[in-house]
Amino acid sequence: MVHFNQACNWIAEFALRVPTANKIRLQRLIYCEIRERFGLSVQMAIRAIARVGEAYQRRRSIHSHFRRHGAVPSD
């Protein structure tokens, strides 16, 4: 949970610099780094990228921040 939310915060910072909220573009740019940097499984890396993309599509002008012990989505 902690690693997932740390990854989401890192992705959010990256998404602001690129800038893009498109989860497919984000995935192409940072998927491997997310897996290595945070030790996430394939599914969790994809879900983290999608979560950030969805957050920015809802609120583009607000920097999203994910709580350390925030909920982790699952399929």
PDB file of N, CA, C and O in Angstrom, chain B, residues numbered from 101:
ATOM      1  N   MET B 101       0.821  -1.188   0.000  1.00  0.00           N
ATOM      2  CA  MET B 101       0.000   0.000   0.000  1.00  0.00           C
ATOM      3  C   MET B 101       0.871   1.260   0.000  1.00  0.00           C
ATOM      4  O   MET B 101       0.637   2.190  -0.772  1.00  0.00           O
ATOM      5  N   VAL B 102       1.864   1.276   0.864  1.00  0.00           N
ATOM      6  CA  VAL B 102       2.740   2.454   0.959  1.00  0.00           C
ATOM      7  C   VAL B 102       3.506   2.657  -0.341  1.00  0.00           C
ATOM      8  O   VAL B 102       3.594   3.779  -0.839  1.00  0.00           O
ATOM      9  N   HIS B 103       4.062   1.581  -0.895  1.00  0.00           N
ATOM     10  CA  HIS B 103       4.819   1.694  -2.147  1.00  0.00           C
ATOM     11  C   HIS B 103       3.914   2.124  -3.301  1.00  0.00           C
ATOM     12  O   HIS B 103       4.326   2.913  -4.152  1.00  0.00           O
ATOM     13  N   PHE B 104       2.698   1.615  -3.332  1.00  0.00           N
ATOM     14  CA  PHE B 104       1.747   1.985  -4.375  1.00  0.00           C
ATOM     15  C   PHE B 104       1.480   3.487  -4.333  1.00  0.00           C
ATOM     16  O   PHE B 104       1.531   4.155  -5.366  1.00  0.00           O
ATOM     17  N   ASN B 105       1.196   4.023  -3.145  1.00  0.00           N
ATOM     18  CA  ASN B 105       0.880   5.446  -3.031  1.00  0.00           C
ATOM     19  C   ASN B 105       2.108   6.327  -3.237  1.00  0.00           C
ATOM     20  O   ASN B 105       1.984   7.446  -3.732  1.00  0.00           O
ATOM     21  N   GLN B 106       3.283   5.846  -2.868  1.00  0.00           N
ATOM     22  CA  GLN B 106       4.512   6.579  -3.180  1.00  0.00           C
ATOM     23  C   GLN B 106       4.694   6.645  -4.695  1.00  0.00           C
ATOM     24  O   GLN B 106       5.076   7.680  -5.239  1.00  0.00           O
ATOM     25  N   ALA B 107       4.417   5.536  -5.362  1.00  0.00           N
ATOM     26  CA  ALA B 107       4.508   5.517  -6.829  1.00  0.00           C
ATOM     27  C   ALA B 107       3.516   6.501  -7.442  1.00  0.00           C
ATOM     28  O   ALA B 107       3.854   7.215  -8.386  1.00  0.00           O
ATOM     29  N   CYS B 108       2.296   6.543  -6.911  1.00  0.00           N
ATOM     30  CA  CYS B 108       1.292   7.485  -7.432  1.00  0.00           C
ATOM     31  C   CYS B 108       1.771   8.922  -7.291  1.00  0.00           C
ATOM     32  O   CYS B 108       1.603   9.721  -8.213  1.00  0.00           O
ATOM     33  N   ASN B 109       2.359   9.261  -6.162  1.00  0.00           N
ATOM     34  CA  ASN B 109       2.875  10.623  -5.979  1.00  0.00           C
ATOM     35  C   ASN B 109       4.014  10.926  -6.939  1.00  0.00           C
ATOM     36  O   ASN B 109       4.101  12.032  -7.474  1.00  0.00           O
ATOM     37  N   TRP B 110       4.882   9.955  -7.159  1.00  0.00           N
ATOM     38  CA  TRP B 110       5.987  10.148  -8.097  1.00  0.00           C
ATOM     39  C   TRP B 110       5.458  10.328  -9.516  1.00  0.00           C
ATOM     40  O   TRP B 110       5.932  11.189 -10.256  1.00  0.00           O
ATOM     41  N   ILE B 111       4.477   9.517  -9.890  1.00  0.00           N
ATOM     42  CA  ILE B 111       3.866   9.612 -11.225  1.00  0.00           C
ATOM     43  C   ILE B 111       3.172  10.964 -11.384  1.00  0.00           C
ATOM     44  O   ILE B 111       3.238  11.575 -12.451  1.00  0.00           O
ATOM     45  N   ALA B 112       2.508  11.430 -10.327  1.00  0.00           N
ATOM     46  CA  ALA B 112       1.819  12.728 -10.385  1.00  0.00           C
ATOM     47  C   ALA B 112       2.804  13.856 -10.654  1.00  0.00           C
ATOM     48  O   ALA B 112       2.518  14.752 -11.449  1.00  0.00           O
ATOM     49  N   GLU B 113       3.960  13.823 -10.001  1.00  0.00           N
ATOM     50  CA  GLU B 113       4.998  14.826 -10.252  1.00  0.00           C
ATOM     51  C   GLU B 113       5.484  14.741 -11.701  1.00  0.00           C
ATOM     52  O   GLU B 113       5.652  15.763 -12.366  1.00  0.00           O
ATOM     53  N   PHE B 114       5.704  13.539 -12.174  1.00  0.00           N
ATOM     54  CA  PHE B 114       6.153  13.325 -13.546  1.00  0.00           C
ATOM     55  C   PHE B 114       5.110  13.836 -14.536  1.00  0.00           C
ATOM     56  O   PHE B 114       5.450  14.498 -15.517  1.00  0.00           O
ATOM     57  N   ALA B 115       3.834  13.527 -14.274  1.00  0.00           N
ATOM     58  CA  ALA B 115       2.750  13.939 -15.175  1.00  0.00           C
ATOM     59  C   ALA B 115       2.650  15.457 -15.276  1.00  0.00           C
ATOM     60  O   ALA B 115       2.287  15.983 -16.328  1.00  0.00           O
ATOM     61  N   LEU B 116       2.967  16.163 -14.199  1.00  0.00           N
ATOM     62  CA  LEU B 116       2.961  17.628 -14.256  1.00  0.00           C
ATOM     63  C   LEU B 116       4.094  18.161 -15.119  1.00  0.00           C
ATOM     64  O   LEU B 116       3.930  19.165 -15.812  1.00  0.00           O
ATOM     65  N   ARG B 117       5.241  17.495 -15.081  1.00  0.00           N
ATOM     66  CA  ARG B 117       6.395  17.956 -15.862  1.00  0.00           C
ATOM     67  C   ARG B 117       6.245  17.655 -17.346  1.00  0.00           C
ATOM     68  O   ARG B 117       6.758  18.409 -18.173  1.00  0.00           O
ATOM     69  N   VAL B 118       5.558  16.577 -17.708  1.00  0.00           N
ATOM     70  CA  VAL B 118       5.504  16.153 -19.117  1.00  0.00           C
ATOM     71  C   VAL B 118       4.774  17.166 -19.997  1.00  0.00           C
ATOM     72  O   VAL B 118       5.363  17.426 -21.046  1.00  0.00           O
ATOM     73  N   PRO B 119       3.685  17.752 -19.800  1.00  0.00           N
ATOM     74  CA  PRO B 119       2.517  17.407 -19.003  1.00  0.00           C
ATOM     75  C   PRO B 119       1.540  16.552 -19.802  1.00  0.00           C
ATOM     76  O   PRO B 119       1.263  16.835 -20.968  1.00  0.00           O
ATOM     77  N   THR B 120       1.026  15.518 -19.173  1.00  0.00           N
ATOM     78  CA  THR B 120      -0.007  14.689 -19.788  1.00  0.00           C
ATOM     79  C   THR B 120      -0.797  13.969 -18.714  1.00  0.00           C
ATOM     80  O   THR B 120      -0.264  13.624 -17.659  1.00  0.00           O
ATOM     81  N   ALA B 121      -2.055  13.749 -18.987  1.00  0.00           N
ATOM     82  CA  ALA B 121      -2.906  12.952 -18.110  1.00  0.00           C
ATOM     83  C   ALA B 121      -3.299  11.660 -18.815  1.00  0.00           C
ATOM     84  O   ALA B 121      -4.051  10.854 -18.268  1.00  0.00           O
ATOM     85  N   ASN B 122      -2.794  11.466 -20.021  1.00  0.00           N
ATOM     86  CA  ASN B 122      -3.119  10.282 -20.802  1.00  0.00           C
ATOM     87  C   ASN B 122      -2.392   9.073 -20.233  1.00  0.00           C
ATOM     88  O   ASN B 122      -1.163   9.015 -20.256  1.00  0.00           O
ATOM     89  N   LYS B 123      -3.156   8.100 -19.719  1.00  0.00           N
ATOM     90  CA  LYS B 123      -2.528   6.968 -19.041  1.00  0.00           C
ATOM     91  C   LYS B 123      -1.731   6.076 -19.985  1.00  0.00           C
ATOM     92  O   LYS B 123      -0.766   5.445 -19.555  1.00  0.00           O
ATOM     93  N   ILE B 124      -2.102   6.007 -21.242  1.00  0.00           N
ATOM     94  CA  ILE B 124      -1.329   5.200 -22.199  1.00  0.00           C
ATOM     95  C   ILE B 124       0.012   5.862 -22.477  1.00  0.00           C
ATOM     96  O   ILE B 124       1.036   5.181 -22.542  1.00  0.00           O
ATOM     97  N   ARG B 125       0.021   7.177 -22.643  1.00  0.00           N
ATOM     98  CA  ARG B 125       1.288   7.887 -22.849  1.00  0.00           C
ATOM     99  C   ARG B 125       2.172   7.785 -21.605  1.00  0.00           C
ATOM    100  O   ARG B 125       3.373   7.540 -21.712  1.00  0.00           O
ATOM    101  N   LEU B 126       1.576   7.973 -20.432  1.00  0.00           N
ATOM    102  CA  LEU B 126       2.338   7.834 -19.192  1.00  0.00           C
ATOM    103  C   LEU B 126       2.928   6.434 -19.066  1.00  0.00           C
ATOM    104  O   LEU B 126       4.085   6.270 -18.679  1.00  0.00           O
ATOM    105  N   GLN B 127       2.134   5.443 -19.392  1.00  0.00           N
ATOM    106  CA  GLN B 127       2.612   4.058 -19.292  1.00  0.00           C
ATOM    107  C   GLN B 127       3.822   3.834 -20.190  1.00  0.00           C
ATOM    108  O   GLN B 127       4.793   3.200 -19.775  1.00  0.00           O
ATOM    109  N   ARG B 128       3.773   4.344 -21.408  1.00  0.00           N
ATOM    110  CA  ARG B 128       4.911   4.192 -22.327  1.00  0.00           C
ATOM    111  C   ARG B 128       6.166   4.877 -21.791  1.00  0.00           C
ATOM    112  O   ARG B 128       7.279   4.397 -22.003  1.00  0.00           O
ATOM    113  N   LEU B 129       5.985   5.989 -21.103  1.00  0.00           N
ATOM    114  CA  LEU B 129       7.121   6.773 -20.637  1.00  0.00           C
ATOM    115  C   LEU B 129       7.751   6.244 -19.350  1.00  0.00           C
ATOM    116  O   LEU B 129       8.967   6.338 -19.181  1.00  0.00           O
ATOM    117  N   ILE B 130       6.945   5.688 -18.436  1.00  0.00           N
ATOM    118  CA  ILE B 130       7.488   5.406 -17.101  1.00  0.00           C
ATOM    119  C   ILE B 130       7.221   4.026 -16.535  1.00  0.00           C
ATOM    120  O   ILE B 130       7.617   3.750 -15.403  1.00  0.00           O
ATOM    121  N   TYR B 131       6.572   3.158 -17.271  1.00  0.00           N
ATOM    122  CA  TYR B 131       6.200   1.843 -16.735  1.00  0.00           C
ATOM    123  C   TYR B 131       7.387   1.082 -16.141  1.00  0.00           C
ATOM    124  O   TYR B 131       7.320   0.644 -14.992  1.00  0.00           O
ATOM    125  N   CYS B 132       8.449   0.920 -16.888  1.00  0.00           N
ATOM    126  CA  CYS B 132       9.609   0.147 -16.407  1.00  0.00           C
ATOM    127  C   CYS B 132      10.234   0.792 -15.180  1.00  0.00           C
ATOM    128  O   CYS B 132      10.631   0.101 -14.242  1.00  0.00           O
ATOM    129  N   GLU B 133      10.321   2.112 -15.189  1.00  0.00           N
ATOM    130  CA  GLU B 133      10.915   2.798 -14.048  1.00  0.00           C
ATOM    131  C   GLU B 133      10.068   2.623 -12.784  1.00  0.00           C
ATOM    132  O   GLU B 133      10.610   2.456 -11.691  1.00  0.00           O
ATOM    133  N   ILE B 134       8.764   2.660 -12.930  1.00  0.00           N
ATOM    134  CA  ILE B 134       7.879   2.458 -11.780  1.00  0.00           C
ATOM    135  C   ILE B 134       8.079   1.063 -11.196  1.00  0.00           C
ATOM    136  O   ILE B 134       8.165   0.898  -9.979  1.00  0.00           O
ATOM    137  N   ARG B 135       8.150   0.074 -12.060  1.00  0.00           N
ATOM    138  CA  ARG B 135       8.355  -1.306 -11.579  1.00  0.00           C
ATOM    139  C   ARG B 135       9.662  -1.424 -10.809  1.00  0.00           C
ATOM    140  O   ARG B 135       9.696  -2.022  -9.734  1.00  0.00           O
ATOM    141  N   GLU B 136      10.725  -0.865 -11.342  1.00  0.00           N
ATOM    142  CA  GLU B 136      12.039  -0.965 -10.710  1.00  0.00           C
ATOM    143  C   GLU B 136      12.141  -0.110  -9.446  1.00  0.00           C
ATOM    144  O   GLU B 136      12.611  -0.576  -8.408  1.00  0.00           O
ATOM    145  N   ARG B 137      11.703   1.126  -9.542  1.00  0.00           N
ATOM    146  CA  ARG B 137      11.871   2.083  -8.445  1.00  0.00           C
ATOM    147  C   ARG B 137      11.053   1.705  -7.215  1.00  0.00           C
ATOM    148  O   ARG B 137      11.533   1.845  -6.091  1.00  0.00           O
ATOM    149  N   PHE B 138       9.828   1.230  -7.410  1.00  0.00           N
ATOM    150  CA  PHE B 138       8.932   0.979  -6.283  1.00  0.00           C
ATOM    151  C   PHE B 138       8.654  -0.506  -6.040  1.00  0.00           C
ATOM    152  O   PHE B 138       7.971  -0.846  -5.074  1.00  0.00           O
ATOM    153  N   GLY B 139       9.162  -1.385  -6.884  1.00  0.00           N
ATOM    154  CA  GLY B 139       8.980  -2.815  -6.689  1.00  0.00           C
ATOM    155  C   GLY B 139       7.540  -3.274  -6.829  1.00  0.00           C
ATOM    156  O   GLY B 139       7.114  -4.216  -6.162  1.00  0.00           O
ATOM    157  N   LEU B 140       6.793  -2.609  -7.695  1.00  0.00           N
ATOM    158  CA  LEU B 140       5.388  -2.966  -7.876  1.00  0.00           C
ATOM    159  C   LEU B 140       5.239  -4.114  -8.860  1.00  0.00           C
ATOM    160  O   LEU B 140       6.063  -4.297  -9.755  1.00  0.00           O
ATOM    161  N   SER B 141       4.175  -4.884  -8.677  1.00  0.00           N
ATOM    162  CA  SER B 141       3.846  -5.934  -9.637  1.00  0.00           C
ATOM    163  C   SER B 141       3.343  -5.268 -10.920  1.00  0.00           C
ATOM    164  O   SER B 141       3.102  -4.061 -10.950  1.00  0.00           O
ATOM    165  N   VAL B 142       3.191  -6.053 -11.954  1.00  0.00           N
ATOM    166  CA  VAL B 142       2.694  -5.543 -13.236  1.00  0.00           C
ATOM    167  C   VAL B 142       1.344  -4.855 -13.035  1.00  0.00           C
ATOM    168  O   VAL B 142       1.152  -3.717 -13.462  1.00  0.00           O
ATOM    169  N   GLN B 143       0.416  -5.546 -12.387  1.00  0.00           N
ATOM    170  CA  GLN B 143      -0.924  -5.005 -12.184  1.00  0.00           C
ATOM    171  C   GLN B 143      -0.909  -3.716 -11.366  1.00  0.00           C
ATOM    172  O   GLN B 143      -1.607  -2.761 -11.706  1.00  0.00           O
ATOM    173  N   MET B 144      -0.131  -3.679 -10.309  1.00  0.00           N
ATOM    174  CA  MET B 144      -0.089  -2.491  -9.457  1.00  0.00           C
ATOM    175  C   MET B 144       0.562  -1.302 -10.168  1.00  0.00           C
ATOM    176  O   MET B 144       0.149  -0.162  -9.955  1.00  0.00           O
ATOM    177  N   ALA B 145       1.557  -1.546 -10.998  1.00  0.00           N
ATOM    178  CA  ALA B 145       2.175  -0.460 -11.766  1.00  0.00           C
ATOM    179  C   ALA B 145       1.166   0.144 -12.740  1.00  0.00           C
ATOM    180  O   ALA B 145       1.066   1.365 -12.860  1.00  0.00           O
ATOM    181  N   ILE B 146       0.424  -0.710 -13.430  1.00  0.00           N
ATOM    182  CA  ILE B 146      -0.595  -0.248 -14.381  1.00  0.00           C
ATOM    183  C   ILE B 146      -1.694   0.524 -13.648  1.00  0.00           C
ATOM    184  O   ILE B 146      -2.131   1.575 -14.119  1.00  0.00           O
ATOM    185  N   ARG B 147      -2.144   0.008 -12.497  1.00  0.00           N
ATOM    186  CA  ARG B 147      -3.200   0.671 -11.730  1.00  0.00           C
ATOM    187  C   ARG B 147      -2.735   2.024 -11.185  1.00  0.00           C
ATOM    188  O   ARG B 147      -3.525   2.967 -11.137  1.00  0.00           O
ATOM    189  N   ALA B 148      -1.472   2.134 -10.773  1.00  0.00           N
ATOM    190  CA  ALA B 148      -0.950   3.409 -10.271  1.00  0.00           C
ATOM    191  C   ALA B 148      -0.942   4.458 -11.380  1.00  0.00           C
ATOM    192  O   ALA B 148      -1.347   5.601 -11.166  1.00  0.00           O
ATOM    193  N   ILE B 149      -0.485   4.065 -12.552  1.00  0.00           N
ATOM    194  CA  ILE B 149      -0.464   4.986 -13.690  1.00  0.00           C
ATOM    195  C   ILE B 149      -1.883   5.419 -14.048  1.00  0.00           C
ATOM    196  O   ILE B 149      -2.134   6.601 -14.286  1.00  0.00           O
ATOM    197  N   ALA B 150      -2.803   4.470 -14.086  1.00  0.00           N
ATOM    198  CA  ALA B 150      -4.197   4.779 -14.416  1.00  0.00           C
ATOM    199  C   ALA B 150      -4.826   5.685 -13.353  1.00  0.00           C
ATOM    200  O   ALA B 150      -5.579   6.601 -13.683  1.00  0.00           O
ATOM    201  N   ARG B 151      -4.520   5.431 -12.096  1.00  0.00           N
ATOM    202  CA  ARG B 151      -5.087   6.229 -11.007  1.00  0.00           C
ATOM    203  C   ARG B 151      -4.664   7.690 -11.129  1.00  0.00           C
ATOM    204  O   ARG B 151      -5.487   8.591 -10.965  1.00  0.00           O
ATOM    205  N   VAL B 152      -3.408   7.924 -11.410  1.00  0.00           N
ATOM    206  CA  VAL B 152      -2.922   9.296 -11.570  1.00  0.00           C
ATOM    207  C   VAL B 152      -3.547   9.935 -12.811  1.00  0.00           C
ATOM    208  O   VAL B 152      -3.978  11.087 -12.767  1.00  0.00           O
ATOM    209  N   GLY B 153      -3.596   9.197 -13.904  1.00  0.00           N
ATOM    210  CA  GLY B 153      -4.217   9.727 -15.117  1.00  0.00           C
ATOM    211  C   GLY B 153      -5.659  10.126 -14.892  1.00  0.00           C
ATOM    212  O   GLY B 153      -6.096  11.177 -15.360  1.00  0.00           O
ATOM    213  N   GLU B 154      -6.399   9.296 -14.178  1.00  0.00           N
ATOM    214  CA  GLU B 154      -7.801   9.597 -13.890  1.00  0.00           C
ATOM    215  C   GLU B 154      -7.940  10.805 -12.967  1.00  0.00           C
ATOM    216  O   GLU B 154      -8.842  11.623 -13.146  1.00  0.00           O
ATOM    217  N   ALA B 155      -7.057  10.918 -11.987  1.00  0.00           N
ATOM    218  CA  ALA B 155      -7.102  12.056 -11.067  1.00  0.00           C
ATOM    219  C   ALA B 155      -6.862  13.366 -11.811  1.00  0.00           C
ATOM    220  O   ALA B 155      -7.541  14.359 -11.550  1.00  0.00           O
ATOM    221  N   TYR B 156      -5.906  13.376 -12.729  1.00  0.00           N
ATOM    222  CA  TYR B 156      -5.610  14.597 -13.472  1.00  0.00           C
ATOM    223  C   TYR B 156      -6.644  14.908 -14.535  1.00  0.00           C
ATOM    224  O   TYR B 156      -6.826  16.073 -14.890  1.00  0.00           O
ATOM    225  N   GLN B 157      -7.321  13.905 -15.047  1.00  0.00           N
ATOM    226  CA  GLN B 157      -8.375  14.192 -16.013  1.00  0.00           C
ATOM    227  C   GLN B 157      -9.564  14.853 -15.327  1.00  0.00           C
ATOM    228  O   GLN B 157     -10.279  15.643 -15.942  1.00  0.00           O
ATOM    229  N   ARG B 158      -9.776  14.530 -14.047  1.00  0.00           N
ATOM    230  CA  ARG B 158     -10.869  15.159 -13.292  1.00  0.00           C
ATOM    231  C   ARG B 158     -10.506  16.570 -12.864  1.00  0.00           C
ATOM    232  O   ARG B 158     -11.342  17.471 -12.928  1.00  0.00           O
ATOM    233  N   ARG B 159      -9.249  16.777 -12.422  1.00  0.00           N
ATOM    234  CA  ARG B 159      -8.832  18.071 -11.864  1.00  0.00           C
ATOM    235  C   ARG B 159      -7.462  18.446 -12.415  1.00  0.00           C
ATOM    236  O   ARG B 159      -6.453  18.268 -11.732  1.00  0.00           O
ATOM    237  N   ARG B 160      -7.415  18.949 -13.607  1.00  0.00           N
ATOM    238  CA  ARG B 160      -6.132  19.277 -14.241  1.00  0.00           C
ATOM    239  C   ARG B 160      -5.371  20.394 -13.531  1.00  0.00           C
ATOM    240  O   ARG B 160      -4.140  20.398 -13.529  1.00  0.00           O
ATOM    241  N   SER B 161      -6.087  21.333 -12.934  1.00  0.00           N
ATOM    242  CA  SER B 161      -5.420  22.492 -12.352  1.00  0.00           C
ATOM    243  C   SER B 161      -4.906  22.250 -10.925  1.00  0.00           C
ATOM    244  O   SER B 161      -4.171  23.077 -10.387  1.00  0.00           O
ATOM    245  N   ILE B 162      -5.287  21.130 -10.315  1.00  0.00           N
ATOM    246  CA  ILE B 162      -4.904  20.850  -8.934  1.00  0.00           C
ATOM    247  C   ILE B 162      -3.895  19.711  -8.910  1.00  0.00           C
ATOM    248  O   ILE B 162      -4.110  18.658  -9.512  1.00  0.00           O
ATOM    249  N   HIS B 163      -2.788  19.940  -8.203  1.00  0.00           N
ATOM    250  CA  HIS B 163      -1.765  18.897  -8.067  1.00  0.00           C
ATOM    251  C   HIS B 163      -2.301  17.796  -7.156  1.00  0.00           C
ATOM    252  O   HIS B 163      -2.617  18.052  -5.994  1.00  0.00           O
ATOM    253  N   SER B 164      -2.404  16.591  -7.670  1.00  0.00           N
ATOM    254  CA  SER B 164      -2.917  15.470  -6.884  1.00  0.00           C
ATOM    255  C   SER B 164      -1.847  14.951  -5.936  1.00  0.00           C
ATOM    256  O   SER B 164      -0.672  14.856  -6.290  1.00  0.00           O
ATOM    257  N   HIS B 165      -2.275  14.621  -4.733  1.00  0.00           N
ATOM    258  CA  HIS B 165      -1.389  14.024  -3.738  1.00  0.00           C
ATOM    259  C   HIS B 165      -2.109  12.813  -3.156  1.00  0.00           C
ATOM    260  O   HIS B 165      -3.290  12.892  -2.816  1.00  0.00           O
ATOM    261  N   PHE B 166      -1.407  11.710  -3.043  1.00  0.00           N
ATOM    262  CA  PHE B 166      -1.990  10.464  -2.579  1.00  0.00           C
ATOM    263  C   PHE B 166      -1.467  10.154  -1.180  1.00  0.00           C
ATOM    264  O   PHE B 166      -0.258  10.146  -0.946  1.00  0.00           O
ATOM    265  N   ARG B 167      -2.384   9.901  -0.259  1.00  0.00           N
ATOM    266  CA  ARG B 167      -2.023   9.631   1.128  1.00  0.00           C
ATOM    267  C   ARG B 167      -1.223   8.335   1.240  1.00  0.00           C
ATOM    268  O   ARG B 167      -1.445   7.383   0.492  1.00  0.00           O
ATOM    269  N   ARG B 168      -0.299   8.319   2.180  1.00  0.00           N
ATOM    270  CA  ARG B 168       0.603   7.182   2.395  1.00  0.00           C
ATOM    271  C   ARG B 168      -0.159   5.873   2.583  1.00  0.00           C
ATOM    272  O   ARG B 168       0.260   4.835   2.070  1.00  0.00           O
ATOM    273  N   HIS B 169      -1.261   5.913   3.306  1.00  0.00           N
ATOM    274  CA  HIS B 169      -2.048   4.705   3.570  1.00  0.00           C
ATOM    275  C   HIS B 169      -3.413   4.781   2.888  1.00  0.00           C
ATOM    276  O   HIS B 169      -4.404   4.254   3.395  1.00  0.00           O
ATOM    277  N   GLY B 170      -3.449   5.449   1.726  1.00  0.00           N
ATOM    278  CA  GLY B 170      -4.698   5.551   0.972  1.00  0.00           C
ATOM    279  C   GLY B 170      -5.060   4.214   0.346  1.00  0.00           C
ATOM    280  O   GLY B 170      -4.212   3.333   0.205  1.00  0.00           O
ATOM    281  N   ALA B 171      -6.309   4.073  -0.023  1.00  0.00           N
ATOM    282  CA  ALA B 171      -6.816   2.830  -0.594  1.00  0.00           C
ATOM    283  C   ALA B 171      -6.092   2.486  -1.896  1.00  0.00           C
ATOM    284  O   ALA B 171      -5.695   3.365  -2.660  1.00  0.00           O
ATOM    285  N   VAL B 172      -5.935   1.194  -2.123  1.00  0.00           N
ATOM    286  CA  VAL B 172      -5.297   0.682  -3.330  1.00  0.00           C
ATOM    287  C   VAL B 172      -6.365  -0.013  -4.159  1.00  0.00           C
ATOM    288  O   VAL B 172      -6.974  -0.974  -3.688  1.00  0.00           O
ATOM    289  N   PRO B 173      -6.610   0.449  -5.389  1.00  0.00           N
ATOM    290  CA  PRO B 173      -7.631  -0.196  -6.220  1.00  0.00           C
ATOM    291  C   PRO B 173      -7.191  -1.586  -6.667  1.00  0.00           C
ATOM    292  O   PRO B 173      -5.998  -1.863  -6.788  1.00  0.00           O
ATOM    293  N   SER B 174      -8.152  -2.439  -6.906  1.00  0.00           N
ATOM    294  CA  SER B 174      -7.835  -3.767  -7.439  1.00  0.00           C
ATOM    295  C   SER B 174      -8.903  -4.159  -8.445  1.00  0.00           C
ATOM    296  O   SER B 174     -10.008  -3.617  -8.443  1.00  0.00           O
ATOM    297  N   ASP B 175      -8.563  -5.094  -9.292  1.00  0.00           N
ATOM    298  CA  ASP B 175      -9.518  -5.560 -10.310  1.00  0.00           C
ATOM    299  C   ASP B 175     -10.202  -6.808  -9.820  1.00  0.00           C
ATOM    300  O   ASP B 175     -11.045  -7.366 -10.522  1.00  0.00           O
TER     301      ASP B 175
END
